[in-house]
Amino acid sequence: MKRLSILLATTAIAAALGCGGGGGGTTGGKGAVDPKTGVALTDSKGNAVSVAAANRYKDGLEAFAKHDKAGDWNEATCDETAKVFLDAADEQDKKFLEAVYNAGVSWQRCKNDAKAKEYFQQALKADPKFHRARVQLAIYSFAESGEKNIDQAISELTQAAIVDAQFKNVEGLVQLGMLHMKRNSQTDKDGRSDMQNAKRYAQSALAVDDGYLPAFNLLALLYMEAAKQKAGKSSKKGVAAASSKEKKVDTQALDLAALVCSQAIRKNPNYAPIHNTAGMISVELGNLNGAVSSFNRARTLDPTFYEAQMNYAAVNLQFRGFAQAEEAYRAVVKMRPNDFDARLGLALAIRGQIDDSNFDKNVAASSAELAEAKRIAPDRAETYYNDAILTQEYKAKSGGKDGEAQLMAAKGLFGEFIKKAGSAAEYADAVKRSKERMEEIQQIIDFNKQTEAERKAAEQEAKQRAAEAEINKTEEGGEGGSKPPEGGQ
């Protein structure tokens, strides 16, 4: 199962302006005041916000909320909303960092990361302690490293969420917790493990905002991961067809994780990641019907939710819901054409639907997806195993004259899989089955050769008997038909 990526949590905008006395910094006279309290509005630096800037900022917040609710973000709406926030920033004679930051978040909504980063960098350059921007740039940097530079990302997020924000940036706290959970291998100077720190940051975020759904999601993930670790479960990937021999997870810990999800869903049933997490917990509990329902809810709420689409497909594949799996894998391939897991899963989903009515079409389509998977990750062993299965079970039985050649090709693919799998524990069962299949293939080839030799011998013997019968017939005819005609001489 795929849990929530650190990049999937929807970035929050800087919504509220502060209240207080702050310095000057306004243009056009008197600064804006809170209509309820009459206290002057200020930005994060304590600068008073002008009436014009405050009004444009409010317009930006309203436009942002409208597009979020409608789900109609595109290049035009992102540009339009970002410009409103930038107009608000222009109304100040000192940098209005919240407005600049929100322009970046607006561009982020339509996945224009280059534009988003541009404004985040502007905000951080203007104020190195503007923690919101540092959080976003740290996440981008981590993603661009292929999620390898995790220590650097944790350091940057610690600076932003702990040092600069003093535990008040809930998004930074949750992202920091996600990274600690992902690393899960180190202990800090105070003796806290990564998992302990992750839980600490989730709880800190909820202490600041008890309705912050990403913090609930992190907490649920932590309980689930802790239960899996206790059972000695591995997160390594195995061959799609392999069965798991891992111990069952402690249901009491999973029930706690499920309870956190339930609480979060009651607060906001439209937060897609919490449904994805609920689905993963259902998988661990063995409730596959519940898992399918949760994953489907998550991907319905957000069709671009990669993890939810992949999890929905994987569970359907597990109990032969091949058509549903194919539909979800195709949605992922459309988003991420070079995703190895989606290509491999799609090949298996197509293979599972092969019948007499679509034999040639589906065999070719499945083979094409396996070829793409090999192109994307030529060293991944799983592809060769599944290509061997397709070749042995379908291509070699298609009724053509090259059946033996296809069997030999399947045998070669099983051998290639064994070579690439090496001694990796997660492939042990599939390696054993591959060796057995290679022996079976050789036995079939030997039998076919033996049968062919016997057939030829039988044909030769039949021809010999036919020839002998013809000779005998001729001889019999000569003895009985040589009497001369009467009255001949």
N, C-alpha and C positions, 0 to 999 in steps of 0.2 A: 504494500500500500504506500501511496505517496502522501506525506503530510504537507502542511501549508509551507510554501516557500517563503523565505524572509521577504521577498519582493512582492508578495501577493497582498499583504495587508494594505487596504486603501489608505493613502496618505490623508491626514486631516489638515484642513486649512487652519490658519491662525485666525480664529473667529473673533474673539472678544478683545477690545481695547481695554487698557488698564484705567484705573481711576486714581487720581492723586494730584498733588501739587506740582510737579516737574518743572523743568526749565522752560525757556521760550521755545522758539523754533517754529512759530506759526507765521503764516502770511495772511494778510487780509484782515488783521485786527484780532478780536477776541477768539479764543479757542472754543472748541465744541465741549458740551457738557452732557453728562448722563441725564436723560430726561426724567428718570425716576428719582435720582439723588441730588441732581444739580451740581455734582462734582465734575471737575474738568477731566476730559478724556486724554489719556497719554499713550504713547507707544511703549515698546519694551525697554527703551532707554530712558523713559521718564519725560520725554519731550511732549509738550502739549500738542494735540492734533487740531488742526484748523477745522472750521465748520465745513468748508468745501471738501477737504480731504476726508473727513468723517462721513460726509454724505455719499461721496463716490465709493468709499470703502463699503458702506452699507449696501449700495447698489450692487457692488461686486459680490458680496456675500449672498444677496438674494438671487442673483443670476446663477451663482455657483450651486446653491441649494436647488434651484429650479431644474437645472440640467442633471444634477445628481438624481433627483426624484424621477425625472422623465427618462433617464438613461439614454439621452440623445447626444452624448458627447461626440464631436467630430472636429475636423480641422477648423471649420468655421466657428463653431461655438467655443472651442478652446481659445482661439485668437480673440474673439469678441470679449470673453470673460477676462482674459489676461489683460487686455487693454483697459478695461474698467479699473482694475487694481493698479495698473501702471499710471492711469490718470490720477488716481488717489495719491500715489507716491509723488507725482509731479506737483501736487498742490502744497507740498511741504518744502520749506527751504533747507530742512535737514532730512537725511535719508529715512523714508518711511519703510522700514525693513519688513514689517508684516505684510505690507501691500506687495512689495517686490517678491517675497516668498510665495504669496498666494498666486501671483502670476505664474510662478514655476509649477505650483501644484495644478493649476488650470491646464497647463500644457501636458502635465503628467497624465491627466485623465484620458487623453486620447493617445497616450503612449508615445508622445514626441519627447523622448528622453533628452535629446540634444538641447532642445529649447528649455526644458525644465531645469536641466543642469546649469544652463547659462544664468538663469535668475537665482538659483540657489547659490552659485558661486559669487554673484554680485552681492547678495545679502551677507555672505560669510566674509567676503573681502572688506565690506563696509564695517562689519563688527565681528571679529574672530570669536566672540562669545555668543553669537547668535546660534544657539544650539539646535534649533529646528532645521536650519540649513545644513549644519554639520551632520546631523543624523541622516538626511537624505543623501548627501554626497558620500558618506561612509558606506551606505547600502549600495549605491551605484558602483563604488570602487570595488567592493567585495564581489559583486556580480561580474564585473569586468575581469576579475582575476580568475574566473571560472570557479568561484567559491572556494579558492585555495588559501587566500591571505586572511584566514580567519582571526589570527592573533592581532593583526593590524586593525581589522575591522572592530574587534572587541575593544581595543585601545581607543580608537576614535569615538566609538559610542559611549565608552566610559567617560571620556572627556566631555562629551556633549550632555549626556543624560545625568551623570552623577556630579561631575565637577562644575560644569557651567550652569546646568539647569537645577542643580541641587534636588534631584529626585522629583522634579515637578513636570518633566516632559514625559507624559505617559507613553507616547509612541516610541520615544527613544528607549525607555525602560523595557518595553515589550520586545523591541528589536534586539536589544542587548541580551535579554533573556533567551530569545530564540537562538542566538549565536552560541551562548553558553551551553544550551541543550544540544545543539548540533556538534559542538566540539567534544564535550563530555569526556575529558581526559586529564584535566588539570585541576590543581588546588591553588587558591590564592594565598597571599601572605598571611591572611587571618585564619587559614585552615579550612575555608569553605570550598567544597567541590563545585564543579561547573553546574551540576544539577541543583545544588543548594542555592547557588547564586541565581540561577534561572527562576526558581520558585520565589526567592526573595524579591526579585524585580517584578514578577507578576503581581505579587501581593502589594508591593509598593505602588504600582500603577493603580490597582483597585482602591488603595487607600486615598489616592488623589481623586480618582473618578470611579465610583462604584458601579457605573454603567458602561465602562469601557470594554466593549466586546472582545477586542484582540487580547486583552489581559485574561479574560475568562478562557479564551481559546488556548492560550499558552498554558494556563494552569491545567486544563483538561489534558493537553498533550503531555505535560510533565507527569501526571498521574499514570497515564497510559504507558509512557516510556519506562517509568520506574517499575511498573508491573511486568513489562516485557523483559527488562533486565534481570529482574528477580527470577524469572523463569529461564534465563539463559538464552533468550531469543536473539537471533542475529538479524541485522538489517541488510546483510549482503544479498545481492541478487542471485537468483538461481535460474536454471533452465525453466522455461515456461511450463514444460510438461512434468517437471519434477515434483514429487510429493514431499511434504515437510514432516520431519520426525522430531520437531522441537516440542518441548513440554508445553502444556497448556498454561496460560497466564492466570495469575491469581484473580479470581472473579471479584473479590471484595474490593481490590484496588481499582479494577475496571468499573465497578459500580459507582465508585466515588468520581471517577472521570466522567461517567455518563451523567451523574447528578449535576456536575458543573455545567455540562452542555445543556442539560434541561433548564437550569436556572438562566443561562444566557439566552436560550431560545425564547423563554418567557419574556425576557426584557426586550428582545428584538428578533422576531422570527425571520427577518429578511437579511440577516448577516450570513452570507454564503459559507465562509470558512468554518463556522461552528457546526454546520450540517456535515461538512466533509469530515471533521474530527469525530462527530457522532457516528458517522459511517465506519470509520476505522475502528472505533471501539466496538461496534456491532460485529465487525469481522473477527476481532479477537475473542468475542464472546460466542462466536459460532452462529450468530444470527444473520445469515446472508440476506434474507428477505428485508430485514430492517436496514442492513447496510446499503442495499440497492436503492431503497427508498430515500435514505439520507443523501447518498451521492447524487441521485437524480434531482433532489430538491436543490442541492448546492449548485449543480450545473445549470439548472433551470433559472435560478436567481442570477447566475453569472455565466453565460455560455462561453466566456473566455477564460474560465477558471480551469487551468490546465490540470491541476491535481485532481479535481473533482471528476473531470472527463475521463482521466486515466483510471481512476479508481472504479468508476462506474463500469468502464469497459472491462477491467480486470476481473471484477466479481462476476459479471455476466459471462465472461469467458469460462470462468471456473465451473459454472453449472450449465454450460452449453447454450447460453443465450447469445448465440453467435451473431445474429442480425443486430441486436442491440449493441453488442460490443463493436461491431464494424462501424455502426453509425457514430459512436463516440470516438473511436480511433480516427475516423476520417475528419472529425471536427478538430482533433489535435493536430493531425497532419496539415490541415489547412492553416492552422496558426503557426506550427513549427515543422516545416517540411523536412528538416534534418534531425528530427527526434528519433533516435534509434529504437527506444522502447515502443513508441507509437507505430513505427513501421513493422517491427516484429509482431506486435500484437495484432495489427491489421492483417498480416499474412496468415496468422493462426485463425483469426475470425473468418476470413474468406475460406480457408481450407476446411473449416468445420461445416461449411454450408455446401460442400461439393456433393452433387448428386448427378443422376443420369441426364437431367435437363440442362445442366450448366457445366458439365464436366470439363470440357476443353477451355471454356472461358475462365472458370474459377481456378483451375490448375495454373493457367498462364498468369492470372492476376496475382495469385499467392506467390508464385515464383518471382514475379516482378518486384513485389514488396520485399521479399527476402534479398533480392539483388540490391535493392536500395539500402537495406539494413547493413549489408556487407560493405557497401560503398562508404556509408557513414562511419561505421566502426568495424574495420576489417579484422581486428583482433578479438572481437567478442565471440566467444565460443558458441553461445546459444543459437546463433543464426545457422551454423553448420549442422547442428543437431536437427533442427527443424527442417532444414533443406533436405537432409538425408531422409527424414520421415516422409516428406512430400514426394521425394523421388522414388523411394521404395514402395510406398503404399499406393501411389497414384500414377506417376509417370511410367513406372515399370509394368503397370497393369492396364495401360491404356489400349492394349490390343495391337500395337504396332509391331513391326519386325525387329525393332531395336530393344526389345525387352531385356535381353541379357546385358546390353551396353548400359541401360539405365540401372540395372541391379549393380553392376560394377561401379557406376558413378555414385550410387547410394553408399556402397561399401567404402569408397574413397572419402566421401563426406563424413561418414562416421569416424573414419580414421583421423581426418583433419580435426574434427571436434575433440577427440581424445587427446590429440597433440596440443591443442590450444587450451583445453581444460586443465591439463597438467594434474597436479595433486590437490587442487582446490577442493575443499570438503563439500562445498555446495553443489559440486558437479558429480560427486561420487556415484550416486544412484544412476545418473544418466550415462556415465562412463561405463558402468557395469552393463546396462541395457544395450549400449552401443556395441560392446564386444559380443554380446549374445546375438545381436542382429547381424553383425558381420559374419559370424559363424553360420547363422541361418541362411544368409544370402549365398555363402559359398556352397552350402549343402544343396541349395536349390539349383545353382549353376552346375554343380557336379552331377546332380540327378538329371538335369535337363540334357547334359552332354551324354550321360549314360543312356538315357531314354532315346536320344537321337541316334546313337550308335546302334542300339537294339532295333530301332525302327528301320535303319538302313539295312541291317543284317536280315531282318524279317522280309524287307522288300526284295533283297537279293535272293533270299531263299524262295520266295514266292515266284520270282522270275525264273529261277532255276527249275522249279517244279513245273511251271507252265511250259517251259521249253521242252522238258522231258516228256510231258504229256503230249505235246505236239508231235514229237518224234515217234512216240509209241503209236499215236493215231495214224501217222503216215505209214508206219511199218505194218500195222494191222490192215490198212487199206490195200497195200501191195500184195499181201498174201491172199486176200479174198477176192481180188478183182482182176487177176491176171489170166483167168480162163479164156481161151480163144473163142471167138464166135463160131457158132455151128455153120457147117457148109462152107467153111473158109477155103478149102482147096478143091 
